[in-house]
Amino acid sequence: MKRKGTCKYTISLMLLTLAMATGCGSNANSSSSSASMVAPSMANGGQTSGTGSANQSGSSGASNPSNDGTSTGAASPSTGAVKPAEQQIQTMLTDMHLLGDKLGYAWGVTAKEFRLYRTEDGGVKWTAASPTPDGHSFQASPQDHAGVFVLDRDHLWVFQSGQNEGKSQLLRTKDAGKTWETAELPGMVRAIGLYFIDQSHGWLLSSSDAAMGKSEKSLYVTEDGGASWKQIMENTGYLPTDNPTPQAIPQNGHSRGMSFRDAMNGFVPLETIDGKPELYGTRDGGHTWSAIPLQIPAATNEIYYSIAAAPQFWGADRMKGWFPVTVRGNDTQYFDGFFTTDGGQTWTYTALNTVPADLVSTSYDITFVNDKEGWYLKDGSFSHTVDGGTTWKKLAADPVLSEAFKAFPYTLRMEFTEGGTGWLLLRNEASTGSRLLQTKDGGATWQLL
């Protein structure tokens, strides 16, 4: 009789549990169905909310970083299912840096907070690596090699400008964002170039607001990984006789970034109002600078040349390198380049035979991974070269890329590896949304990350 009573009790409990489970399951299914059908949030001034998948990020862009466009889930492009929390990117992405076929960082600013994410599996999962907010807000999203420098997986530096006459500061991590340290910078520094050659040695190029084609420029150096900084070049005063630093980078021209090949040799390109590119170099670690001769086709009233980015070097010895030149004229623009084989002592102008773009292009629309292989993007279509730009092969249109380009036709960043992996970060016209795409086959096919 005891066993029979127990059986009745068990059956009753099972029926009760089944009824409760059926009710919960119905609610859960209803919630899941609703969640998959919910349109992106239009709060925050009617801007699309940011999502976990980098492709769905929106709002809180550099144009209005105070808006918080985060969301709690990202819809899968194929199923509409909500992704796990560890895959969420809760900001509009404004820049990224690809370190390998699977490793990379992406970031943006939301509600004046810098939000940094890392992937180590090619974008399947993302790990938040952001510094803890300390009340020192970000007014705009920093750019790679200007406000952010990623040396490797573990070592990153982030510039944070000062407000209300406060000092600017540099945030740094040695453990991939688990912990961050802060160093104050002298005065109201405004970074236009940030570069490290190893864990200890780095430079920060600062510039004042430009006026009439001129800007004051200062250079700082660190030998302890960014804990302390020393000014080694200053370019103040608008008269040549009032320049306190001999052989400084001149005031004429606006800097287009900065790069170093090693501890001694560095480069700063300048964009001038007369349409003539200028490149300044140092051979003593940044203390003195001099102009590097550049031979270009003659500029005319209709054709202008400007350096689009600081030099990039390849290989173990970093002797070969290049930088892009934007050629403008007749309402179109295209890319040529300067290449070096001697570490930047001399540069050769090279016609890259790129086709003029219909939209306004940036330096991020073209890239080389060595002196032979490169890609460039024109109106949503990729072309590929393996002979240094002498010839290009236009790749077949990819439906994923074509669809993304319709709504996001402007390139924020494009990077490739020699293995054929590439990342492409696009934005829309209003700078309120972005899409991050990846290729694993040299640009033939693309997928949303």
N, C-alpha and C positions, 0 to 999 in steps of 0.2 A: 504493500500500500504506500509506503514511503516513496518508492521509486515512481509509482504512478502519479502521485501528487507532484513530485518534482517535474515530471514530464509535462503535466498540465501547466505548471508555472512557467516552464521554459517556452512552451508554445505561445502562451499569452504574451510573454516578454518579446518573443520574436515578432509577433503580429504588431505589437506596439512600436517596436523599433523600425519595422518595415514601413509603417504608416508615417512615422517621423521622417524617415529617410526619403520617402516619396515626396513629402512636402518640401524638404530642404532641396532635394534635387530639382524640383520644379522651379523653386525660386532661383536656384543657382543657374539653371538653364536660361531662365528668363533674364537674369542679370547679364549672363554672358552674351546672350543674343543682343541685348540692348547695348552693351559695351561695344560690340563689334560694329554696331550700326551708328553709333554716336558720331556726329560730324566734329571736326576739329574745333576746339574752343575758339570763340570769336570775342572773348573778353580782351581786355587790354587794348582798347582802341580799335577793335575789329581786326586784329592781326592774328594770323594762324599760330596756334600754340606749338611749342617745341615738343619733340617726342623722343622716345628712347632710341629708335632707329635713327641714325644720323640723317637718313633721307627725309624724315618727316619733320625735321627741325624747322621752327619758324618763329617770328617775332623776336623781340629783344635784340635786334641787330645793332650794329655800331651806330646807325643813325638815330637810335633811340634806346640806349642801353638800359634805361631805368625801368622799362616795362618788363615784367616777369612773364615769359611765355612758356613756362614749363608745363608738363603734363604728367600723368601717372602711368602711362603705358604707350606702347608703340604698336600700331597695327602691322601685322605681317603682310607684305605685298601680295602673297599668294592665298592666304587663308583668312586674313582679317583678325586672327587671334591676337590676344594681348601678350606681349613678350614679358619674360621675367624681369624683375626689377634690376638685376645686375646688367641687363642689356640696355638700359635706358640712358639716353643722353638728354639732359634737361637744360638745353640752351640752344639757341640758333648758332650753328657752327659758322665761324668767320675765318678760320684758318686751320691748317693741319701740317704735320710733318711725317713723311713716310721714312722709316728707318730700315726696312727690310721687306721681304715678301709677306710677312705676317705681323710685324711689329710697327706700330705707329701711334702718334698722338693727334688729338683734335681738340679744339677749344673755342670758346666764345665768352661773352659777358652777358649776364642776366641780372637785373636789379642791381647793377653796379658791382656785381661779384664776378670774379674770374672763375670760370668753370672749365676744368681740364680733364680729359678722358684718355685712357690708354687701351689699346687692344693688342693682344699677343697671339691671336688666332685668325688674323685677317679680317677682323670686323664682326665676327660671330658674337663675341661678348666684349663689353667695354667696362673698364674699371675706373671709377672716379679717383682722380689724383690731385684734386684742387687744394690750394692752400686754405687754411681756415680764415674766414673774414676777420679782420682786426679793426674795422671801422675806417680803414684807409681805402676809399672806394676807387673803382676803375671807371673813368669817364667814357672810355672807348675800349674796344677790343684790341689788344696788342697784336702786332704782326710778327710772323716768323722772321728772324734775323734783324728785327728792329726793336720789338718789345718782348720777344720770346726767343730763346735759343735752346735747342734740344741737341745735346752732344751725343747721348746714347740713351739706353733705357732708363738709367738711374739718375743721370745728371742733367738738370734743367735749370734755367734761369728765367725769371719773369720781371720785367720792368714795370714799376707802378709810379706814375707821375704824382707829384705833390699838388695839393690844392690849398687855396687860401694862404699863400705864401709859405706853406709847409714844405719840408724837404721831400724830394723824391726818394724812392727806396727800391732795392732789388731783392726779390724773393728767390731763394735757391733751395734745391733739394738734392740730396745725394743718394736717396733710396726710392726713386720712382714716385715721389709724392707722398710717401707715408708721413714724413716729417719735413717741415720747411723752416728755414732760418731767414732772418731779415737783416739787411744792411742799409743804413742811410747813405744817401749820396749827397755830395756837397751842393747846396743851393737848389734852385729851381731847374734842375736838369730836365731836358726834353730829349729822349732817345730817338735817334733816327738810324742807328746802327748798333747791333750787339753781336759780338762774335767771340767764341772760345775755341782754342786749338787743342786744349786738353782740360783736365779737371781743375787746373790751377790758373792757367794764363788766359786772360780775356781782355777785351777792349769794349768801351762804350763811347759812341760818337754822339754828341749832343749838338743841337742847333737851335738858334732863336727863331722867332717868326720871320719869315722871308719878307723882304720889301725891295721892290724895284730890281728884282733879279739877284739880290744879295742876301746872305744870311751869315750871322756869326756862328762859328763852329768851335767846339771844344772836344778834346779827346782825353779819356780817362783809361787807366790801365790797372789791372789787378793781378797779383801773383799768388793769391791765397784763395782762389776759387770764388771771389766776389765778396769776401768778408770785409775787405778794405779796398779803397780806390784812391788813385793818385792822378792828378791832372798833369799831363805831359805835353799838351799842345793847346794853345788858346788863340783864337782868331777874333779879337774884339776891336772895335773902332773901325770907322768907315774910310779913314784915310790910310794909305800905305805906310806913312811915317808913324802912324799911331798903332801899328801892329806889334804887340809885345813879344811875339814868337817868330823869329826868323824861320823861313822855309816851312811855313804852315800851309795847310789847305786854304786856298783863297776864299774870300767872301763871295766873289762872283760865282754864280752857279748854285744850283740846289743839289744836294747830295742824293744819290740814288741807291744808298746802302753802303755797306762796308764788308770786306772779307779779308782774311789772312791766309796765306799759303803755309806759313810756319811762324815761329816766334819773332822773326825779323821782318819778313816781307808781307806788306799789307797793301790794300788797294781801296780807293774811294772814287767812284765815278761821279761826275758832275753833269747836270743838264743845264745848258745855258740858253739865253733868250735869242741868241743869233743862230741857233740850229746847228751848232758844232759840238760834237761830243768831246768831253775832256776826261782824262783819267789821271789821277794822282797816285803815286806810290811811295812807300817808305821801305828802307832797307835797314833801319835801326830800331825796329819795334814800335814805330809811331812817333818818335821824337821829332824827326824832320821829314818833310814831304817835298816832292818835286814832280813836275808834269812828265808824263810818259808820252812820247810822240805817237800819234795815231794818224795814219794815212787813210783818208776817206775820199770817196768821189766828191767832186766840188758841189757844195751846197748852193742852191739857187733860191730865187724868191718863191718858188713853188715846191721845193723839196727840202725837207729838214731832217736831220739825223739826231737821235738822242739815245743815250745808253739806257737800256731798260732795266738793268739789274747789275749788281756787283759781280765780279768774276767768280766762277766756280772752277775748282780744280779736281782732277781725277787721278787714280792710281796710287800706289804705295809711295812713290816719290813726289806726287802732286806737281809734276812738271808740265803736264798738259792741262789745258783749261780753255774756257771760253766765256764770253758774255754777249747777250743779245743786243742788237741795235734796232730801234724802231725807225723805220723810214716813212715819213708822211709826205703826202702830196696829192693834189687833185682829188680831194675828198676821200682818199683811200689810204691805207697804211699796210705795210708788210714788214717782214723781219729779215735782217741780215745779221751777221755776227763777226766778232773778232776772236781769233784762235791763237793760242800760244803753245810752243813746245819747249820753251826754256824757262818755265816758271814765272812768266809774266814780264820778263825784261823787254821782250819785243812782242808785238801783236800784229797779226795779218788780217786785213779786212777780207771777208769771204761772203760772196753773194750766195744766199741760201735758196734762192729760186722759189720762195714761198709766194703764194697767190694772195693778192690784196683781199682783205676781209670786208664783208659788208657791214659788220658791226664794229664798234670800237673795240680794239684788241688791247691786251695788256701783255706784259712780259711773261705772265703765267700761261699764255697760250702756246708757248714753245719751250721745249726742254731737250737737252742732250744728256746721255748717261756716260758717254765717252766721246772721243773725237770723231767717231763714225756714226753712231746710232742715235737717232732722235725722233721726236714726234712734234707735230704741231696741230692745233685745233682751229678750224675755220668754219664758222657758221654751223657748229654742231657735228662736223665730220672730221675724222682724224686722217692724217697722212703720216707715213713712216719712211725714214731714210736709213740706209746702212752704209752710205758713202759720204758722210759729212755734209749732206744737203745738196750734193750735185744733182741727184734725182730723188723724187719722192713717189711713193706708191700710196694712192688714196685707198683707204680701207673701206670695205663695204659698210653701209649704214647699219647700225645696231638699233633695234626697236626700243630697247630700254633707254639708251642714250638719247635717241631722237625724241622720245616722249618727255624725258626730263628737260631737255634743252628748250622745248616749247615754252615752258613756264619759267625756266631758270637759265637764261641765255648768256649770263656773264660769269666768267671764270674768276674765282677767288684764289685757287691754287691748283697746280697740276704737277705731279711728281711720278717718276718711274724708277724702277730698279733695272739692273742689267738682266735680271731673270724674267723680265716681261711683265711684272706686276706694276700696276699703276693706280693711283688715286686721283680723282677729279672732284673738286669741290666747286659747285655752281651756286649762284645766287639769282634772285629775281630782280626785276628792274627797280623795285622800291626798297630793296635791301631789307625786306621783312621775312625772308625765308631762304633756305638753302637746301641743297641736296648733295650728298656724298656718294660717289660711285666708285666701283673697283673693277679693274680688269686683271685677269690672270694669264692672258694669252697675247700680250703685246698690243692691246687695243682692239682686237677683233670682236670681242663680246664684252658686255658690261653688265654689272648687277648693282642694285642699290644696297648699300651697307646698312 
